[in-house]
Amino acid sequence: MKTQNYQTLTETALSNEQLSSEDCLNILTNPDIDILSLVHAAYALRKEHWGKDVSIHILNNAQNGACPEDCAYCAQAKTSKSDINKYPAKEEDEMLAEAKRAYENGAFRYCMVYSGRGPRKKRIEKLSGIIRKIKDNYPIEVCLSPGLIDAEDAETLKAAGLDRFNHNLNTSKTYYDKICTTHTYEDRLNTLKSVQKAGIGMCSGIIVGMGESSEDIVEVALKLRELKSNSIPVNFYMPIPGNTMGQKNPLTPEYCLRVLCLFRFLNPTSELRMAAGREMHLRNMQSLGLFVANSLFMDGYLNTKGGNAPDTLAMIRDAGFTIKADRPVEAIINAIENGAKEKGPETGTSLSDPSITIKSTTDLRPTTA
């Protein structure tokens, strides 16, 4: 790609025009691309639509394991042999206590994730009650990821005040049966359409590094543009010991940045998140990723630890960004560190740690430890 064409990518996205498939593949595969020039072109879009803000999301693994699905990448799948801490759905009091903790740790959005194919009507009603209480007590947005739902469920959750519903496409329609056989790509798409029809914000993204082609990644990015997904988590596959997918070819930090740039060019107004695996695959390039993405997870992921909270907040501050919160970042870092003095040291890994560390019970259920 010639130097002068980087500006063309920015101008095309700013005018809400769609890049050609050739340009999309070029972003991922052309060895002559200068990565800093590509990031700079994507940053113009990030700055235009999101300024210098970073939204912090904290996940609550509300129910762990015992899933009937066979998603090959997942430690909770029925086919997985991963040594994870399994437990049934947390009670309301624990969920509310963890919402309070998330808010105090600087989270803009609190994400509740339940294992399983999808909730029954009784659970939808219970979840609606929890959502109402969180919204009544804390100035924080709520996201829910319970699996497959229908239009009636979506309307019930909307009435409860749910801000976002997460259901990732994960990979392309073409590649989907290579990662899961117990439900289809169309099942996921139907859930997203029900959410969108109810007027709930849509959160849907991808897992990169599962053996898919660059064409598959482009297909997902284009589909999420078509769906107008409000939030797009870009996950980088983590080969958790015991899951059926096993090891795959490692991703390079540069390729991860290319993927983030592609999603930014095709979805300039979407909240773009460096999600699971950023520590493992982006390593010391994570701060550069902030010039493309405007959101990240803190406190780790569903079953694995991530970078510890003070280091993550310091990385955001040191790169010249601000967190989207009602308190300055220094106050949040101080509160976390003071809490650690009372309860024990922060349990996250270093930001550039490429290892996979399974969460302990204390990590998964911090308010009951």
C-alpha positions in Angstrom: 0.0 0.0 0.0 1.4 3.4 -1.0 1.8 5.9 1.8 -0.7 8.3 0.3 -3.4 5.7 0.4 -3.5 5.5 4.2 -5.3 8.9 4.2 -7.8 7.4 1.7 -8.8 4.7 4.2 -9.5 7.4 6.8 -11.5 9.6 4.4 -13.5 6.6 3.1 -14.5 5.6 6.6 -15.3 9.2 7.7 -17.6 9.6 4.8 -19.4 6.3 5.9 -18.4 4.6 2.7 -17.5 0.9 2.8 -14.0 -0.3 1.9 -13.7 -2.7 -0.9 -13.0 -6.4 -0.1 -9.6 -5.9 -1.8 -8.7 -3.1 0.5 -9.9 -5.1 3.5 -7.7 -8.1 2.7 -4.9 -5.7 1.9 -5.0 -4.3 5.5 -4.6 -7.9 6.9 -2.2 -9.4 4.4 -0.1 -6.9 2.5 3.5 -7.2 3.8 4.4 -3.7 2.6 2.0 -2.0 4.9 3.6 0.3 7.5 1.9 -0.6 10.8 2.4 2.8 12.4 0.9 4.6 9.4 -2.1 2.2 9.4 -2.6 2.8 13.2 -2.3 6.6 12.6 -5.0 6.4 9.9 -7.3 4.4 12.2 -6.6 6.8 15.1 -8.2 9.7 13.2 -11.5 7.8 13.2 -11.1 6.8 16.9 -10.4 10.4 17.8 -13.2 11.8 15.7 -15.9 9.6 17.2 -14.5 8.7 20.7 -11.9 11.4 21.6 -9.4 10.2 24.2 -11.9 8.2 26.3 -11.4 4.5 27.2 -14.4 2.6 28.4 -13.6 -0.1 31.0 -15.7 -3.2 31.1 -15.6 -5.7 34.0 -17.0 -9.2 33.4 -18.9 -11.2 36.0 -18.8 -14.9 35.3 -22.2 -15.4 36.8 -22.5 -19.1 36.1 -19.5 -21.3 35.2 -19.4 -24.6 33.4 -22.1 -27.3 32.8 -22.8 -25.9 29.3 -24.5 -28.3 26.8 -22.8 -26.7 23.8 -19.6 -28.0 22.1 -17.9 -24.7 21.1 -14.3 -25.9 20.6 -12.6 -22.8 21.8 -14.5 -22.7 25.2 -13.3 -24.0 28.5 -17.0 -24.4 29.6 -18.1 -26.5 26.7 -19.5 -30.0 27.4 -16.5 -31.4 25.4 -13.9 -29.5 27.4 -11.6 -31.1 29.9 -10.4 -27.7 31.2 -9.8 -27.6 35.0 -12.1 -24.6 35.8 -14.1 -23.8 38.9 -17.6 -24.8 38.1 -20.6 -23.4 40.0 -24.4 -22.7 39.4 -25.8 -19.2 38.9 -24.8 -16.7 41.5 -27.5 -15.3 43.8 -28.8 -11.8 43.5 -26.9 -10.4 46.5 -23.6 -11.6 45.1 -24.3 -10.1 41.7 -25.2 -6.7 43.3 -22.1 -6.8 45.5 -19.9 -7.4 42.4 -21.7 -4.6 40.5 -20.7 -2.3 43.4 -17.1 -3.5 43.2 -17.0 -3.0 39.4 -18.3 0.5 39.7 -15.7 1.3 42.5 -12.9 -0.1 40.3 -13.7 2.3 37.5 -16.0 0.2 35.2 -18.2 2.1 32.8 -20.1 -1.1 32.0 -20.8 -4.3 34.1 -21.2 -7.4 32.0 -23.0 -10.5 33.4 -22.2 -13.7 31.6 -24.1 -17.0 32.0 -23.0 -20.4 30.6 -25.6 -22.5 28.8 -27.5 -22.6 25.5 -29.9 -19.9 26.7 -32.2 -18.9 29.6 -35.6 -20.2 30.4 -38.5 -17.7 31.0 -38.1 -17.9 34.8 -34.4 -16.9 34.6 -35.2 -14.0 32.3 -37.6 -12.7 35.0 -34.9 -13.1 37.6 -32.3 -11.4 35.5 -34.7 -8.6 34.9 -35.0 -8.0 38.6 -31.2 -8.0 39.0 -30.8 -5.5 36.2 -33.3 -3.1 37.7 -31.6 -3.2 41.1 -28.1 -2.5 39.6 -29.5 0.4 37.6 -31.3 1.8 40.7 -28.1 1.6 42.8 -25.1 2.4 40.6 -24.4 4.8 37.8 -23.1 2.1 35.5 -24.3 0.5 32.3 -25.3 -3.1 32.3 -24.6 -5.7 29.6 -25.9 -9.3 29.7 -24.6 -12.4 27.9 -27.0 -15.3 28.6 -26.9 -17.2 25.3 -29.7 -17.6 22.7 -33.0 -15.7 23.3 -36.1 -14.9 21.4 -38.0 -11.7 20.7 -40.2 -12.0 23.8 -37.2 -12.4 26.1 -35.5 -9.4 24.5 -38.6 -7.2 25.1 -38.6 -8.3 28.8 -34.9 -7.4 29.2 -35.4 -4.0 27.5 -38.3 -3.2 29.9 -35.9 -3.9 32.8 -33.5 -1.3 31.6 -30.8 -3.5 30.0 -28.3 -1.3 28.1 -26.5 -3.9 26.0 -26.8 -7.6 25.1 -23.7 -9.5 24.1 -23.8 -12.4 21.7 -20.6 -12.8 19.6 -20.7 -14.1 16.0 -17.2 -15.4 16.8 -16.4 -16.3 13.3 -17.8 -16.3 9.8 -20.8 -18.2 8.5 -18.5 -20.1 6.2 -16.2 -21.3 9.1 -18.8 -21.7 11.8 -19.3 -25.4 11.7 -15.6 -25.9 12.2 -15.9 -24.4 15.8 -19.4 -25.6 16.9 -22.0 -28.2 15.9 -24.7 -27.8 18.6 -26.0 -24.5 17.3 -25.6 -22.6 14.1 -24.4 -19.2 12.9 -28.1 -18.5 12.0 -29.1 -19.2 15.6 -26.7 -16.5 16.8 -27.9 -14.1 14.1 -31.5 -14.6 15.0 -30.7 -13.7 18.7 -29.0 -10.5 17.5 -31.9 -9.5 15.4 -34.3 -10.0 18.3 -32.1 -7.8 20.5 -31.9 -5.1 17.8 -35.7 -5.2 17.3 -36.3 -4.7 21.0 -34.1 -1.6 21.0 -31.3 -3.0 23.2 -27.7 -2.0 22.3 -26.0 -4.8 20.4 -22.6 -6.1 21.5 -21.2 -8.7 19.1 -17.6 -9.5 18.0 -15.1 -12.1 16.9 -12.5 -14.5 18.1 -9.4 -14.2 16.0 -6.8 -17.1 15.7 -9.0 -20.2 15.6 -7.7 -21.3 12.2 -9.9 -19.1 10.1 -8.7 -17.3 7.0 -8.2 -13.6 6.5 -11.3 -13.7 4.3 -13.3 -15.1 7.3 -12.2 -12.1 9.4 -13.2 -9.7 6.7 -16.6 -11.4 6.4 -17.3 -11.0 10.1 -16.2 -7.3 10.1 -18.5 -6.6 7.1 -21.4 -8.5 8.8 -21.1 -6.4 12.0 -21.1 -3.3 9.9 -24.3 -4.4 8.2 -25.9 -5.2 11.6 -24.6 -1.8 12.9 -23.3 -3.4 16.1 -22.9 -0.8 18.8 -20.1 -2.6 20.5 -17.5 -4.9 18.9 -15.2 -7.0 21.2 -12.2 -8.3 19.3 -11.0 -11.4 21.1 -7.7 -13.2 20.4 -7.9 -17.0 20.9 -6.5 -18.3 24.1 -5.7 -22.0 24.0 -6.9 -22.9 27.5 -5.6 -26.4 28.4 -8.3 -28.9 28.0 -10.5 -27.2 25.4 -11.0 -29.3 22.2 -9.5 -26.7 19.8 -6.1 -27.0 21.3 -3.1 -25.0 20.1 -3.3 -22.9 16.9 -0.7 -20.9 15.0 0.3 -18.0 17.3 -0.8 -14.5 16.4 1.7 -11.7 16.2 1.2 -8.3 17.8 1.3 -6.7 14.4 -1.4 -8.9 12.9 -3.6 -8.2 16.0 -3.2 -4.5 15.3 -4.1 -5.0 11.6 -7.3 -6.8 12.7 -8.2 -3.9 15.1 -7.6 -1.4 12.3 -9.8 -3.3 9.9 -12.7 -3.4 12.3 -12.2 0.4 13.0 -12.2 1.3 9.3 -15.3 -0.7 8.7 -17.1 0.2 11.9 -15.9 3.8 12.7 -18.7 4.7 15.1 -18.8 1.4 17.0 -17.2 1.0 20.5 -14.2 -1.2 19.6 -12.8 -3.3 22.4 -9.5 -5.1 22.9 -11.0 -8.1 24.5 -9.7 -11.6 25.7 -6.2 -12.4 24.8 -4.8 -8.9 24.5 -2.1 -9.5 27.1 -1.1 -12.8 25.4 -1.0 -11.6 21.8 -0.5 -7.9 21.8 1.9 -8.0 24.7 3.9 -4.7 24.8 1.9 -3.3 21.9 -1.3 -3.0 23.9 -0.9 0.7 24.5 -0.6 1.1 20.7 -3.9 -0.7 20.4 -5.6 2.0 22.4 -5.0 4.4 19.4 -7.5 2.1 17.5 -9.8 0.6 20.1 -11.6 2.7 22.7 -12.5 0.0 25.2 -11.0 -2.9 27.1 -11.7 -5.5 29.7 -10.2 -5.2 33.2 -10.0 -7.9 35.9 -9.5 -10.7 33.4 -12.0 -12.8 31.4 -14.4 -15.6 32.0 -12.0 -18.2 33.2 -8.6 -16.6 32.8 -6.7 -13.8 34.5 -5.7 -10.7 32.6 -3.4 -7.8 33.4 -3.8 -6.5 37.0 -6.1 -3.5 37.4 -3.6 -0.8 38.5 -1.2 -1.7 35.6 -4.0 -1.5 33.1 -5.2 1.8 34.4 -1.7 3.2 34.4 -1.2 2.0 30.8 -4.3 4.0 29.8 -3.0 7.1 31.6 0.5 6.8 30.3 -0.6 6.5 26.7 -2.4 9.9 27.1 -5.9 8.6 27.4 -8.6 9.0 30.0 -11.1 6.6 31.4 -14.8 7.1 31.0 -15.7 7.4 34.7 -17.0 9.9 37.2 -13.6 9.9 39.1 -10.1 10.6 37.9 -7.9 7.5 37.1 -5.5 8.3 40.0 -8.3 8.1 42.5 -9.4 4.7 41.2 -5.8 3.3 41.3 -5.4 4.6 44.8 -8.7 3.0 45.9 -7.7 -0.4 44.3 -4.3 -0.3 45.9 -5.6 0.6 49.3 -8.1 -2.2 49.1 -5.3 -4.6 48.2 -3.5 -3.6 51.4 -6.5 -4.8 53.4 -7.5 -7.9 51.4 -4.3 -9.0 49.9 -2.3 -8.2 46.7 -3.8 -7.7 43.2 -4.1 -11.1 41.5 -3.8 -10.2 37.9 -0.7 -11.0 35.7 1.7 -8.5 34.3 0.5 -6.7 31.2 2.9 -8.5 28.9 2.5 -12.0 30.4 1.9 -14.5 27.5 0.9 -17.3 29.8 -2.6 -18.6 30.5 -3.6 -18.6 34.2 -6.9 -20.0 35.2 -8.9 -17.9 37.7 -9.2 -19.2 41.2 -12.5 -19.2 43.2 -11.4 -15.9 44.8 -10.9 -14.4 41.4 -14.3 -15.6 40.2 -16.2 -14.7 43.4 -14.3 -11.8 45.0 -17.1 -10.6 47.2 -17.6 -13.9 48.9 -13.9 -14.7 49.6 
